[in-house]
Amino acid sequence: MARYTAEVCWALQAGEDFAAGRYSRRHAIGFDGGTTVPASASPHVVGRWADQAAVDPEEMLVAALSSCHMLSFLHVARLAGFVVAAYRDRAEGTMAEVAPGRQAVTTVVLRPGIDWAGGVPDRDTLDRLHHDAHEACFIANSVTTRVVVEPDQDPVGSSAGRGRSFA
């Protein structure tokens, strides 16, 4: 069993009014490798009390799904005999109401663009690689969010017009 840690630190600043909700949501998240990331609530949630330059939990969830899918994809592509030269993703999450007064990130769309070195998989093989990557992704296995993969181009470089949804 593996364990993962994060340290979240926040403090009320001088002049802020906690009881009235007038306080900064800016905080820091430290990870076990020593990296500290400036974080905040989303400006969509708390308006001016957010730090727009910091990452918010919703962005971190989208990034975690994207990063995990990419790492899983690189692994399954390698096992299938393909060489990925570059991978980029323009992932996007959507927040929606799931019950009165309750919201959740209900859908994350991954839009991977892949540069291949050597052989290029056909469309069906690429779909299978993405499916296998989704099945192997620890983060996707940990959430109920619907994940959709919409490659930004067909393997041969033409524009893609379909996405693959994974639950």
N, C-alpha and C positions, 0 to 999 in steps of 0.2 A: 504494500500500500504506500502510495506517495502522499506527501502533505505539501500544501502550498500556503504561503503566508503573505499577508499584506498588512501594513500598519497605516491606519488612517488617523491624521492629526488635524484638529481644528481648534481654534480658540476665539472667544469673543474679543473684539477689538474695542479700545477705548471709544466712548461716544456712541456705540451701537446700542439699540434698544431691543433686547432679546424678547421680552414679553410682548412687544408690539409687532414682532416679526421683522423688524428693521435691522438686519445684521447680514454681513457678507456670508455667502455660502462657500467661499474659497477655502480650500484645505489642501493638504498634501497627502499623497499616497506613496509610501515607501515599500519597495519590493526587496526580497531576500538577497538579490544580487547587488544591492546598493543603489539602484536607480530610484530617484524620487521624482514624481510627476505632479505638477500643479493640477488640482482638480477643483470642480465646482458643481453645483446644481446646474441644470440646463437653463439657459435664458428663456426657453419656452415655458418653463415651469415657474421660475421666481423673478423673471424680468431683470430689473436693474441690480438685484441683489446677487446675481450670478457674475462670474468672471468669464467673459466670452473667450478669453485667450486660453483658458484652462479646459481640460477634457472633462466631460460629464459622464455619469454612469451609463447613460444610454449610448453615448459614443463608444465607451469602453466595451460594452456588450457587442455592438456591431463590429468593432475592431477585433475582439476576441474570436467571434465567429469567423470573420474573414481570415485572420491569421491562422487559426486552427485548420480551416479548410485548405488554405494554401500549403501548410506543412504536410497535411495528410495527402494532398494531391501530388506534391513533389515525390513523396514516398511511393504512392501507387503507380505513378508514371514511370519512375525508375524501375520498379519491379516488373512493369510491363515492357521494358526495353526502350523507353523513350528518354530523350535528354531535353530537359527544360533549360533554356538559356536565360529566360527572364519571365517574371510573373508579376503582374500588377492587378489591383482590384479597386474598383470604385464602389464600395459597399454602401448600402443605404438601408436604414431601419425606419419602420413606420410605427408610430405610437397610436393606439386606438383604445377606445373605451371597451372594457371587457365585462363590466357590470356597472350599475349606477355608482358613480363616484370612484371607480377603480379603472386604472389604465395600465396597459402593458405594451411592451414592444412586441407586436403580434407578427410582424413579417420583417425579415431581413433579406434583401436582394443582393446577391454577390454578382459582380460583373467582371469576372477575371479575363484578362488579356494575357495570352501566353505566347512567347517566342520560343520556337523549337530549334534545336541544333540537330541536324540529321533528319531521321524519319518523322513524319507528321501523321498523327492518328486521323482516321476518317471520323465523320460526325458520330456514328454509333459508338465507336471506341472512345471518343472524347466524352460522350455522355456517360458511358460506363465508368470511365476514370473518375468523373465528377461524382457519380453515384457512390462508388467505392470510397472516395475521399470523404464524402458526407457520412457514410456509415462508420468510418474509422475516427471521425473528428470527436474528440472528447467533449468539446464545448457544445457541439450540436447535440450530442447524446445527453447533455445535462439540462437542456431547455425545452420548453414547449413551443417556442417561437417557430413559425413556419419559415424555412430557409429556401430561397429560390436562387438557382444559379442560371445566370444569363450571360454566357460568354460573349465578349464584345466583338468577336469575329469567329468565323468558321475556321477550322484548322488550315484551310488553304488560303485564308486571308480575306475572303469576301465577307460582307456584312451578315451577321447572324440575326435571325428574326424570331428565335424561340428560346424559351427558358425552361428549366427543369425544376420542378418544385419537389422539395423533400420535407417530410413532416417529422 
